[in-house]
Amino acid sequence: MTRLFIAALAFVASSAAALAEGRIRIAEQFGIGYLPLHVIRDQELIEKHGRAQGLEIAVEWSKLGGGASANDAVLSGSIDVASGGIGPLLTIWDRTRGRQEVRAIAALGSQPYYLLTSNPKVRSIKDFTTADKIALPSVAVSAQARTLQIAAEKEFGAGKHGALDELTVSLPHPDATAALLAGSTEITGHFSSPPFQYQALRTGRVHKVLSSYDVMGGPTTAVFVYGAARFRADNPKTYRAFVSALREAVAWINDNKAAAADTYVRVERSKLDPDFVRAIVADPEIRYTLVPENTLPYATFLARIGAIKVQPSSWRDYFFDDVAGEPGS
C-alpha cells in the first residue's frame, strides 16, 4: 500500500507539473525598449517555439506603468514574466533571495534615458527647485529614479543621492509626456525614454538636461525581462519557448530595423509618424541585445546606499543562466 500511495503521489505531482505547462503571462511597459516583446507578440513567436516542442502555449499580455507595479505583480503571482529597468530588477532580486528567487531572464537592449525639462532656467540638475516636479515611471525604484540619484551624488557630493527625490513623482511615460508638453501642470521635468523623449524634443517646447549614458559613462541596459525560479522550474518547455522567442525577436530586429519599427507602431497603435519611429530604432545609441551592458555599477551604488542588502559580485548573480555564457557587464 505504501508503495502504491507513493506512486500515486508521484503521478499526481507529475500531472500537476504537466498541467502547469502551456501558459505564460507577460507584463510589458511603455516604450521602444520593449520592442522585442512587441515582435514576439506580433509574430506569435512563443506559440511557434512551443509547437516545435509539441506544446500549445496560451500567451497572456498586460501593460503596467512602472517597475514597482511590475514587481508587485510578480510577487503576487498574477504574472509570470515582468519587464522593467535595472532598479526594479535589483530590488526584487535582493528581496527574494532564498525565497521566490526572482532573477533576470535576459536583457532586451540598451538605450539612453533623457532628463527633459520645459523650464528654460534649468540647464543642469542643480537648477531644479521646489517649484519643479520631475516625472518618472516609479519613484525611488525605476531605472530613471536610480540614475537621477547617481547624477545627484555626482553633482552635490557623496551621500547626497537623495537631493532631488522630493521633486519626483510617478507617472507612466505617455502621461508624463502629455503633462510636460501641456505646460499647465506642476510637471516641468520628465526622465523619459524612447520614443517619448524624442517626441517631446521634436516639439521644441522642452530641452535635454542630461542623458543616462552621460551619467553612467556609456551604453547601459535599459530594460530586462525577469521572473521567479519556480515558474522556470515548473514550466521548462514554456520557459524554453519564451527564451527562444526572445532570441529570434532580437535577431530579427537587428536584421529588419525598419520593419521592426513598423511593428512597434502597429502593436502599440501609435500615432507617431512611422518614419520618425524608424529613425529612432535605427539610432546607433539604441541597440537590441539579450546580454546586459553596464549594469553592475547600479548594483554597487544600490548596495552602498543601502537600497539592497547584498552587493552582487557579478551581473550573473542576478541573472538565470540563459545568457550567462555570453560577455556582459
C-alpha positions, 0 to 999 in steps of 0.5 A: 500500500505504501508503495502504491500511495507513493506512486500515486503521489508521484503521478499526481505531482507529475500531472500537476507539473504537466498541467502547469505547462502551456501558459505564460503571462507577460507584463510589458511597459511603455516604450521602444525598449520593449520592442522585442516583446512587441515582435514576439507578440506580433509574430506569435513567436512563443506559440511557434517555439512551443509547437516545435516542442509539441506544446500549445502555449496560451500567451497572456499580455498586460501593460503596467506603468512602472517597475514597482507595479511590475514587481508587485505583480510578480510577487503576487503571482498574477504574472509570470514574466515582468519587464522593467529597468535595472532598479526594479530588477535589483530590488526584487532580486535582493528581496527574494533571495532564498525565497521566490528567487526572482532573477533576470531572464535576459536583457532586451537592449540598451538605450539612453534615458533623457532628463527633459525639462520645459523650464528654460532656467534649468540647464543642469540638475542643480537648477531644479527647485521646489517649484519643479516636479520631475516625472518618472515611471516609479519613484525611488525604484525605476531605472530613471529614479536610480540614475537621477540619484547617481547624477545627484551624488555626482553633482552635490557630493557623496551621500547626497543621492537623495537631493532631488527625490522630493521633486519626483513623482510617478507617472507612466511615460505617455502621461508624463509626456502629455503633462510636460508638453501641456505646460499647465501642470506642476510637471516641468521635468520628465526622465523619459525614454524612447520614443517619448523623449524624442517626441517631446524634443521634436516639439521644441517646447522642452530641452535635454538636461542630461542623458543616462549614458552621460551619467553612467559613462556609456551604453547601459541596459535599459530594460530586462525581462525577469521572473521567479525560479519556480515558474522556470522550474515548473514550466521548462518547455514554456520557459524554453519557448519564451527564451527562444522567442526572445532570441529570434525577436532580437535577431530579427530586429537587428536584421529588419530595423525598419520593419521592426519599427513598423511593428512597434507602431502597429502593436502599440497603435501609435500615432507617431509618424512611422518614419520618425519611429524608424529613425529612432530604432535605427539610432546607433545609441539604441541597440537590441541585445539579450546580454546586459551592458553596464549594469553592475555599477547600479548594483554597487551604488544600490548596495552602498546606499543601502537600497539592497542588502547584498552587493552582487559580485557579478551581473550573473548573480542576478541573472538565470543562466540563459545568457550567462555564457555570453560577455556582459557587464 
